[in-house]
Amino acid sequence: MSKIRQILKLSYCRYYSVQQAKKRLPIIACKRPELNHFEGQTYSKFDGIKLASQGWLHPKSKNDYFIIYGNANKKEEKEVYRKSFEEIGLCSELREVMSQLGYSMPTAIQAKSFSPIIQGHNTAVTAETGCGKTLAYLLPILQHILEWKPYVQEDFNSPLAVVITPSRELALQIGEVVQSITQNLNINISTLVGGKTKQKMLNPPIEYSDLLITTLGAYSKLVTTGIFKIHNVHHIVLDEADSLLDDSFIDKLSNLMRKFSIQFKVDIKSPPQGCQVTLVSATLPHELPEAVTSFMDPQSLRTVTTNNIHKILPHVPHKFLRLGKAQKPAELLKLVQADVNQQKPVMIFSNKTATCDFLAMFLNENNIECININGQMAVPLKLGKFEMFKSGKVNVLSCTDIASRGLDTLRTRHIINYDFPLYTAEYLHRTGRTGRLGSADDCHVTNFVAWPKEIQLVQKIETAVRKNVPLPNVNANIKRQIQDRIAKSSAAALL
């Protein structure tokens, strides 16, 4: 009788486990349910991992899809530091500002970054997009400035700290953030971007600045000509460091950075003798130590990161849709029309300027108001268009990767990759434009996947999620290196 009870109990446990599994939301949900992936699921080394995207190179795979939900069975898991701004060491003046701006507690990356930066260490801050990295470096730097300023002889065009960015849009945005923090503090802020650098050289600005936010090109020229002085600079931030350290910027950046006295660890007396460096990025390329060697000791860098680095965040669903090239416009129109009907702001990413412009024209011709932004536009036009999207005048933005890094896209609720990016870093940056700290709860991402190279990257992403490991090849430099190799090969073929 006891054996019968054991059999019945075992049968019930198995039935209960199956029913519980059915109730659980999968981490990956597929068009073919047998390929769904659940929390804790593992794969045999001999059988390998069965991917939903495995057969996507075949033409008959069109209209197949899978959705990455992440760990949807638990409440959103955010790495939380149970420390207040006071406990991490933020001064009373800045604590009061944070309270007025509605910040009650620091995020994990803000809490982790504060101590090494305020202690004078060269620091690499790497964390997922939208988690508060800008304030993570601004707060300790502003506290430094408040401490140093009484002991520094004021001199025009001679800031105490400099934030360098790869784009005008990001520099202007950071400038706005700093202005909101310092409006009632005794700190002077300046923002310097390119576009009229020659005019500034002929008619130099004369201003007293404690913190300068600038683009690399403009600042490099004005330092070289002596218009901006560097003897008082004790802190340099490279925001979007992976971009600034790639092959398109590294020579100019190295020439500029070698002008500063960068220390292994800065003596934090007021004022300090050396200059400390902070690198900030959502993706950390493998070449980072090699790239910084040209102007500083990479061993001096203290790395601060989070648990979600180089991973798809679990609170934003990512849908991967296998389409043919001819299907993409109609599918885009259907999705965007639904977003417009629900007043959901949407960003549409393309790999090329021509596609970006075409999509804006295509949507406008179908009675959907859409603006476009790309790197080929004149600066005033580009900034004006992004401001229209940011302010809510227009809810549909067609863009290239010019809009994928650092920009304030808090209101964006849907990202559509009309062209799937060919590099993991670009995917993380694009999709990080939604689901940010303070974003709405219903944000999501839709990816159109059409070409063999796109499918190959999708398979790598799916494999990483199923294995619960960071995404592979998160490397900003590889794109430029490949382009350079192609250019050199083409040049050699012409000889």
Secondary structure, DSSP 8 states (H G I E B T S, - for coil): -HHHHHHHHHHHHHHHHHHHHHHS--SEEESSGGG-B-TT----TTT----TTTTTTSGGGTT-EEEE--STTSS---------HHHHT--HHHHHHHHHTT--S--HHHHHHHHHHHTTB-EEEE--TTS-HHHHHHHHHHHHHHHHGGGS---TT--SEEEEES-HHHHHHHHHHHHHHHTTSS--EEEE-SSSHHHHHHS------SEEEEEHHHHHHHHHTTSS--TT--EEEEETHHHHTSTTTHHHHHHHHTTS-B-SB---SSS-SSBEEEEEESS--TTHHHHHTTTS-GGG-EEEE-TTTTS--TTS-EEEEE--GGGHHHHHHHHHHHHHHTT--EEEE-SSHHHHHHHHHHHHHTT---EEE-TTS-HHHHHHHHHHHHHTS-SEEEE-GGGSSS---TT--EEEESS--SSHHHHHHHHTTSS-TT--TT-EEEEEE-SHHHHHHHHHHHHHHHHT---S---SHHHHHHHHHHHHHHHHHH-
